[in-house]
C-alpha cells in the first residue's frame, strides 16, 4: 500500500501566493472500490479533519487490502483559518455551491475543483464529514429518496449508512447544492456524517468517526475487519430505526431559551422541551415536541426570537 499527500491549487492571492487544498491518497496494489472522505467544508467544523488524519494513520497498521482511499481533509482553508463557517473572502457557504462552476464565484470554483476530482475516480461511496451544533450527538444524514423511487445511488447510500454505526436521519427537504446531494444526482452514493460540536476537536467523537469509517471500509472488504462499532443508541431505541430530521417547532416569542432536555434524550409528543422567558424571568412560552423523537442537538444560542430554531430532532 502506498500513501501520498499533495495539493490542488484553488486560487492565487494578491501577493501571488497560492491557496491550495490538501489531498490525501492511499492506494492498494490490488483493484477494488474507491472511497472518498471529505471534511471541513465549513471552516468551523474542525473535527472531521482529525478523523481523516487518524484514519490514514490507522491504515499504516491495517493497510488497504484492495482499492483506494482518497480524502480532502480541509475543503475550506480560507474559512478554517478564520474559524468561520463560510468562505471568508466571498462570504459564501461552500456547501451550497456544488457541483460548482469553473468560471463562477469563488465558492463555486473551489466546489468545482473538489467535485470534479471526486467524480473522476467513480467512487463507490463518499463520506462527507461535518460537525453540528455545540451540544449535539453524532448521526448520519441521508437525502430523502427521489420522486418516483430511490435511485441506485440512493439505495446504495442507504445500505452503507447502516454500516456506519450511527443513528440514521433522513432529510425530508434536502438542500439542492450540497456536496452529498450533487453527488447523488450524478449517480454517486454519498452520506453526510455529523460528528458532534463545531469549533473544537472532541476526541471521543473523533474516535467514533474513525471507527465508523474503518467499519465501512471493512464492509467493502478494503481492510481487515475491526471490532464492531455502534454508537450507543438511547435505551429502547433500535440502532437501525428510521428517523426524520426536523428543526420544528421553532420559537414564537423573543426572550431567553431554557432547555429542558439534553442531546440524545428521547421525548414524547407534547412533552415540554424548552421554555422561553423574558428579561424579568417571566414565562413567554413553553415549547413542546411535535411528536416522539430523539433530540439530536440544541441551538448554539439561548437567544430566542420569532421563527428561531431551538433544537433539532430525529422524529420517529
Secondary structure, 3 states (H helix, E strand, C coil): CEEEEEEEEEEECCCCCEEEEEEEEEECCCCCCEEEEEECCCCCCCHHHHHHHHHHHHCCCCCCCCCEEEEECCCCHHHHHHCCCCECCCCECHHHCCCCCCCCCHHHHHHHHHHHHHHCCCCCEEEEEEEECCEECCEEEEECCCCCCCCHHHHHHHHHHHHCCCCEEEECCCCCCCHHHHHHHCCCCEEEEEEEECCCCCHHHHHHHHHHHHHHHHHCCCCCCCCCCCCCCCCCCCCCCEEEEECCCECCCCEEEEECCCCCCEECCCCEEEEEECCCCCEEEEEECCCCEEEEEECCCCEECCCCECEEEEEC
